[in-house]
């Protein structure tokens, strides 16, 4: 089980690697990319649009819609990490090469005592009371329970991912992902209407004459 010092060390290492990754990329971009400043590049813009007039105007809501969709799906994907943790630990407990009882490692250990690996994984999964585990056929029952937990986690993430994809398909079907919705609607209307009929063209020409 990881100690508080080890957890802090992991967090510090993660932060240091992230900082170095950003710093190295910015430094490489500064040294490699061409520097060709001109008047157009120096213009002030906001979210890809030039700033014209006062800032107290109605802003295009498409930027907010795309930003909200990104935040929603980004937060939803973050829930994959705890699921991956549970699935990984349950799969490890269900593996045949992981000792369940301490007697499998040390023959002098009590027959109903769990191994250190099994106890550690159970504590990481939030199981603190291990006295209810049966002593007889404990290995088979333990691995079967771990396998059931792994299958339940797969079903849970499948439902979660399915709901996420249904929401994505809904906003895509509504046209919320189209950058210019008015142009997309005009194209759809032109497609549904089709080419004008000859009779309509002749009547139009007669009226115009």
N, C-alpha and C positions, 0 to 999 in steps of 0.2 A: 504494500500500500504506500502511495506517495506521501512523503512528509510535507509539512507546510513550507520548509525551506526548498524542497525540490519543486514544489508548485510555483513558488516565487521565481526560482531560477528558470523554469520553463517559460513563464510569462516574460521575464526579462530577455530571454533568448529570442522569443517570438517578436517582441518589440524591436530588438536590435536588428534582427534579420529584415523586418519590414522597413525600418528606417534606412538600412543600407541598400535595400532593393530600390526604394524610391530615389535615394541620393545618387546611386550609380546610374540609374536610368536618366535622371535629369542632367547629370554630368556628361553622359555620352551624347544626349541630345544637344547639349550646349556646344560640344566640340565638333559634332558631325554635321548637324543640320546647317544649311546655308543661311546666311544673314543678309537678306535683301530687303531692307525697309523701304517703304514707299508711302505715298499719301493715302492710298486705299487701305493698306494694312494698319495705318495709324488711326483710322477712324474709330470712333467709339460706337460700340454696338452692345445690345443686350439680348442674349439667347438667339443670336443669329440675325436679329433684326436691327436696322439702324435706328438710333434714337432721334426721332423727329418730333419737335414741339415739346410740350410740357410732359412731365412724367405722371401727372395726375389724369391719366386717360385709361379707358378700358383696354386691358391687355388681352392678347389672344389666349383664349382658354385652352388651346390645343397643347401648349407647353405644360400647363398644369395637369392635364389629363394624362399625358405621356409620363410625366414625373410621378404621379400617383400610382399609375400602373406599375412602373418600375419599382417603387417602394413596396407596393403590396406583394409582388412576386418575389422580390428580394427577401423580404421578411419571411415569407412562406418557405422559401428554400432553406432559411436558417434552421427550420425545424428538422431538417434532415440530419443534422449533426447529433442531437440526442438519440434519434432513432438508430443511427449507425452505431452509437456506443452500446446501446442495449442489444442490438442484433449481433454485434461482434462478440460481446461477452457471453451471450447465450449460445452462440455457435461454438465458442471455445469450451464451454462447459459440456456441450453435447459431444465433443470430439472424444474418440476412444483412446487417444494417447495422453489425455489429461487425467491424472489420478484423482478419483473421487474420495476414497477413504485413505486415511493416514496409513493403514496397514499395507496398502499397495506400495508405499515408499519405505516404511519402517515396519517390519513384521512384529516388532515388540510393541507397537502402538495399539490402543484399544480398537476392537473390531467395529465399534459404532462411532468412531471419531472421524470427522471429515479432514481431508488433507488441507494443507495451508493454501494451496492454489484455489481449491473450491471455496474455502471460507473467505478468501480475499475477494473473489469474483462475486460471491453472494453479498458481501458488505457493499461492494461498489454498485450492485443493483438495488440496494436498499433493503435487503433481507437481513434482519438482525437476529430473529429467533429461528435457530436451526434445530431446536429440540423436537420438533414435530416430524422430522425426517425419519422414516422407518429404518431400523437397524438391519432387518432382514431384507435382502435384495436391494440394498440402498443404492448400489451403483446403477442398476437398471432403471430404478424409479427416478433417480436423480438426472440421468441423461435423457430419459424420456420427457421429464418436465422441462429441461432446458431446450430440447428439440421443439416441444410444443410452444414454448415462449418465442423461439426463433420464428416459427411458422406464423404465430399471431402477429409478430412485429412486421413480417412481410405483408400479411393481409392488411394491417393498419396503414402501412406506408403506401400500399397500392390504392386504397380508398382515398387517402390524402392526396396522392398524386393525381388520381382520377378527377377529384373535385377541382384541383388546381387547373387541370387541362380543360375541364368544362367551362370554368370561368374565363380562361384565356380564349377559348373558341367563341364564347358569348361576346366578349368585347371586340374580338376580331370580326365577327359577323355583323355587329352593330356598326362597324366602321370607325370605332374609336381609335384604331391604330393607323388609319389613313391620315397622312400628314395634312393634306388639303381635302377636306371632306366635300366641299362644294364641287370641286372638279370631279371627284369620284362619283358624286351623284349625277352630274351632268353626263358623264360617260355611261353610267348605267341606264339613264333615261334614253340616251341616243341609241343604245344597244337594243332596248326593249321596243322602241318605236320602229326601228328599221328604216330602210330607204323610202322616200316618198313615192306614192303611186303615180302612174302617168296621168290618170284622170285629174288628180289634184293639181299636177303641174300645168295641164292644159287650161283648167278653170282659172288658175292663178294668172296665167298669161293673158287670158281673155279679159279678166277684170282689170288687169294693169293697162291693157291696150285701151 
